[in-house]
């Protein structure tokens, strides 16, 4: 085969204003340096620096040799300012604010369906309970082929287009075309407020213990958590596992009442303080309803912010056991300031401190690659070996709980019981099927094909043997249809993939809670929590660490 001739690189011309942008950043850097100088006696006339920056931009806009986009230059300048601060201070555009607001507000306005796009067609995974779609008879497995009499299927259909078509202000109407036995039925829907739940799974594990999965701390989280606890109370349990793994946090006013419910009146939940924000304390206003319950909290390297407030308070008051791996380490409090017609500045104004006085924020700065923290933990072996957890030599960062437990600040919450990341069943095939979305789509199509046969409304406890052959064959066929090479799998790898597929099937058929109820059965952190709660009467503190003192002295 004749080699191809070398190609001349294409010269990409930078925008004509780009050198100017660099100049603006340089000027801005000098400006920031002046403002942050160490000379306490240095004074500036009010507005001088702002006027200088605006003066530069005005002059550029009026007299520069080429046309410039002032808004783009202002954006560059803005980012340069914020980059000098901390990793969590951000400027958000109006659209970014709107996108982030929905899950935190706990609702959105639309027709109330969960969907996927398969074969260029909008497929309903679930009609949200109580939403307009469910009330009108839309159900899991339906195809929405038309919106307001216009066909929507085709290669151009994507998630954003679906959102634009189906979401909209409350009380507005939309008509969807859904195939039925008698033809295409046109269903008129009036959009409404649809809840986005934060507590996605609640069930009793056994006669003594329950489980609650919390995925974020939003406006409605405390209310949902209270309802979940009352459900477990009615079931007769007196121990609970609160799963905060992967929970990146949220609102402070959501986590505080949740912690309160486990504390005695007057006990400190958290306090915040900043250079320009005076100390503010949050204490339990009354004896918590669940103050006598045994508690285990599951955390990992993605548990952050409000999750760390919850875990830190429980740990500092010796109210429960924290299990898993060291948390993310976000201990900064942001306040949102609206910038009219542009968006909002989410500015860090304070740090939060746990009841013992721990600051949880991990280090950041110009010499620290903040975004690569997870990779560094992986490389250091911290996700697999307790001895590899980052050690901080400063004794001032070690605190003691009332029962003598030694806890550390600056860099997340270190669990009482370390549980390594389980990668024993991981395989390249599982990774490829998961990241590509093929596993998710195959689970939906499997449920769709067998909905009437196996997936009745009241039966979420299917025999595990169901997945062993029929489900496995369906998944492998989906892999082959997508040109994925199927390698030889070890028994542990196949079992892990079968379990992942089964959990996804249950999610599609019966909802989020069924997914967790199935998947945690094989979860080492969950099983370790059950073990410790079962032996709660044998938990003691030895040399600052929680230990189990069993009759046979074995764990």
Secondary structure in CASP SS format (residue, H / E / C, confidence):
PFRMAT SS
TARGET T0000
AUTHOR 0000-0000-0000
METHOD secondary structure of the structure
MODEL  1
X C 1.00
X C 1.00
X C 1.00
X C 1.00
X C 1.00
X C 1.00
X C 1.00
X C 1.00
X C 1.00
X C 1.00
X C 1.00
X C 1.00
X C 1.00
X C 1.00
X C 1.00
X C 1.00
X C 1.00
X H 1.00
X H 1.00
X H 1.00
X H 1.00
X H 1.00
X H 1.00
X H 1.00
X H 1.00
X H 1.00
X H 1.00
X H 1.00
X H 1.00
X H 1.00
X H 1.00
X H 1.00
X H 1.00
X H 1.00
X H 1.00
X C 1.00
X C 1.00
X C 1.00
X C 1.00
X C 1.00
X C 1.00
X C 1.00
X C 1.00
X C 1.00
X C 1.00
X C 1.00
X C 1.00
X H 1.00
X H 1.00
X H 1.00
X H 1.00
X H 1.00
X H 1.00
X H 1.00
X H 1.00
X H 1.00
X H 1.00
X H 1.00
X H 1.00
X H 1.00
X H 1.00
X H 1.00
X H 1.00
X C 1.00
X C 1.00
X C 1.00
X C 1.00
X C 1.00
X C 1.00
X H 1.00
X H 1.00
X H 1.00
X H 1.00
X H 1.00
X H 1.00
X H 1.00
X H 1.00
X H 1.00
X H 1.00
X H 1.00
X H 1.00
X H 1.00
X H 1.00
X C 1.00
X C 1.00
X C 1.00
X C 1.00
X C 1.00
X C 1.00
X E 1.00
X E 1.00
X E 1.00
X E 1.00
X H 1.00
X H 1.00
X H 1.00
X H 1.00
X H 1.00
X H 1.00
X H 1.00
X H 1.00
X H 1.00
X H 1.00
X H 1.00
X H 1.00
X C 1.00
X E 1.00
X E 1.00
X E 1.00
X E 1.00
X C 1.00
X C 1.00
X E 1.00
X E 1.00
X E 1.00
X E 1.00
X E 1.00
X E 1.00
X C 1.00
X C 1.00
X E 1.00
X E 1.00
X E 1.00
X E 1.00
X E 1.00
X E 1.00
X E 1.00
X C 1.00
X C 1.00
X C 1.00
X C 1.00
X H 1.00
X H 1.00
X H 1.00
X H 1.00
X C 1.00
X C 1.00
X C 1.00
X C 1.00
X C 1.00
X C 1.00
X C 1.00
X E 1.00
X E 1.00
X E 1.00
X E 1.00
X E 1.00
X C 1.00
X C 1.00
X E 1.00
X E 1.00
X C 1.00
X C 1.00
X C 1.00
X C 1.00
X C 1.00
X C 1.00
X C 1.00
X H 1.00
X H 1.00
X H 1.00
X H 1.00
X H 1.00
X H 1.00
X H 1.00
X H 1.00
X C 1.00
X C 1.00
X C 1.00
X C 1.00
X C 1.00
X C 1.00
X E 1.00
X E 1.00
X E 1.00
X E 1.00
X E 1.00
X E 1.00
X E 1.00
X E 1.00
X C 1.00
X C 1.00
X E 1.00
X E 1.00
X E 1.00
X E 1.00
X E 1.00
X E 1.00
X E 1.00
X E 1.00
X C 1.00
X E 1.00
X E 1.00
X E 1.00
X E 1.00
X C 1.00
X C 1.00
X C 1.00
X E 1.00
X E 1.00
X E 1.00
X E 1.00
X E 1.00
X E 1.00
X C 1.00
X C 1.00
X C 1.00
X C 1.00
X E 1.00
X E 1.00
X E 1.00
X E 1.00
X E 1.00
X E 1.00
X C 1.00
X C 1.00
X E 1.00
X C 1.00
X C 1.00
X C 1.00
X H 1.00
X H 1.00
X H 1.00
X H 1.00
X H 1.00
X H 1.00
X H 1.00
X H 1.00
X H 1.00
X H 1.00
X H 1.00
X H 1.00
X H 1.00
X H 1.00
X H 1.00
X C 1.00
X C 1.00
X C 1.00
X E 1.00
X E 1.00
X E 1.00
X E 1.00
X E 1.00
X C 1.00
X C 1.00
X C 1.00
X C 1.00
X C 1.00
X C 1.00
X E 1.00
X C 1.00
X H 1.00
X H 1.00
X H 1.00
X H 1.00
X H 1.00
X H 1.00
X H 1.00
X H 1.00
X H 1.00
X C 1.00
X C 1.00
X C 1.00
X C 1.00
X C 1.00
X C 1.00
X C 1.00
X E 1.00
X E 1.00
X E 1.00
X E 1.00
X E 1.00
X E 1.00
X C 1.00
X C 1.00
X C 1.00
X C 1.00
X C 1.00
X C 1.00
X E 1.00
X E 1.00
X E 1.00
X E 1.00
X C 1.00
X C 1.00
X C 1.00
X C 1.00
X C 1.00
X C 1.00
X C 1.00
X C 1.00
X C 1.00
X C 1.00
X E 1.00
X E 1.00
X E 1.00
X E 1.00
X E 1.00
X E 1.00
X C 1.00
X C 1.00
X C 1.00
X C 1.00
X C 1.00
X C 1.00
X H 1.00
X H 1.00
X H 1.00
X H 1.00
X H 1.00
X H 1.00
X H 1.00
X H 1.00
X H 1.00
X H 1.00
X H 1.00
X C 1.00
X C 1.00
X C 1.00
X C 1.00
X E 1.00
X E 1.00
X E 1.00
X E 1.00
X C 1.00
X C 1.00
X C 1.00
X C 1.00
X C 1.00
X C 1.00
X C 1.00
X E 1.00
X E 1.00
X E 1.00
X E 1.00
X E 1.00
X E 1.00
X E 1.00
X E 1.00
X C 1.00
X C 1.00
X C 1.00
X E 1.00
X E 1.00
X E 1.00
X E 1.00
X E 1.00
X E 1.00
X E 1.00
X E 1.00
X E 1.00
X E 1.00
X E 1.00
X C 1.00
X C 1.00
X C 1.00
X C 1.00
X C 1.00
X E 1.00
X C 1.00
X C 1.00
X C 1.00
X C 1.00
X C 1.00
X C 1.00
X C 1.00
X C 1.00
X C 1.00
X C 1.00
X H 1.00
X H 1.00
X H 1.00
X H 1.00
X H 1.00
X H 1.00
X H 1.00
X H 1.00
X H 1.00
X H 1.00
X H 1.00
X C 1.00
X C 1.00
X C 1.00
X C 1.00
X C 1.00
X H 1.00
X H 1.00
X H 1.00
X C 1.00
X C 1.00
X C 1.00
X C 1.00
X C 1.00
X C 1.00
X H 1.00
X H 1.00
X H 1.00
X E 1.00
X E 1.00
X E 1.00
X C 1.00
X C 1.00
X C 1.00
X C 1.00
X C 1.00
X E 1.00
X E 1.00
X E 1.00
X C 1.00
X C 1.00
X C 1.00
X C 1.00
X C 1.00
X C 1.00
X C 1.00
X C 1.00
X E 1.00
X E 1.00
X C 1.00
X C 1.00
X C 1.00
X C 1.00
X C 1.00
X C 1.00
X C 1.00
X C 1.00
X C 1.00
X H 1.00
X H 1.00
X H 1.00
X H 1.00
X H 1.00
X H 1.00
X H 1.00
X H 1.00
X H 1.00
X C 1.00
X H 1.00
X H 1.00
X H 1.00
X H 1.00
X H 1.00
X H 1.00
X H 1.00
X H 1.00
X H 1.00
X H 1.00
X H 1.00
X H 1.00
X H 1.00
X H 1.00
X H 1.00
X H 1.00
X H 1.00
X C 1.00
X C 1.00
X C 1.00
X C 1.00
X C 1.00
X C 1.00
X C 1.00
X C 1.00
X C 1.00
X H 1.00
X H 1.00
X H 1.00
X H 1.00
X C 1.00
X C 1.00
X H 1.00
X H 1.00
X H 1.00
X H 1.00
X H 1.00
X H 1.00
X H 1.00
X H 1.00
X H 1.00
X H 1.00
X H 1.00
X H 1.00
X C 1.00
X C 1.00
X C 1.00
X C 1.00
X C 1.00
X C 1.00
X C 1.00
X C 1.00
X C 1.00
X H 1.00
X H 1.00
X H 1.00
X H 1.00
X H 1.00
X H 1.00
X H 1.00
X H 1.00
X H 1.00
X H 1.00
X H 1.00
X H 1.00
X H 1.00
X H 1.00
X H 1.00
X H 1.00
X H 1.00
X H 1.00
X H 1.00
X H 1.00
X C 1.00
X H 1.00
X H 1.00
X H 1.00
X H 1.00
X H 1.00
X H 1.00
X H 1.00
X H 1.00
X H 1.00
X H 1.00
X H 1.00
X C 1.00
X H 1.00
X H 1.00
X H 1.00
X H 1.00
X H 1.00
X H 1.00
X H 1.00
X H 1.00
X H 1.00
X H 1.00
X H 1.00
X C 1.00
X H 1.00
X H 1.00
X H 1.00
X E 1.00
X E 1.00
X E 1.00
X E 1.00
X C 1.00
X C 1.00
X E 1.00
X E 1.00
X E 1.00
X E 1.00
X C 1.00
X C 1.00
X C 1.00
X C 1.00
X C 1.00
X C 1.00
X C 1.00
END
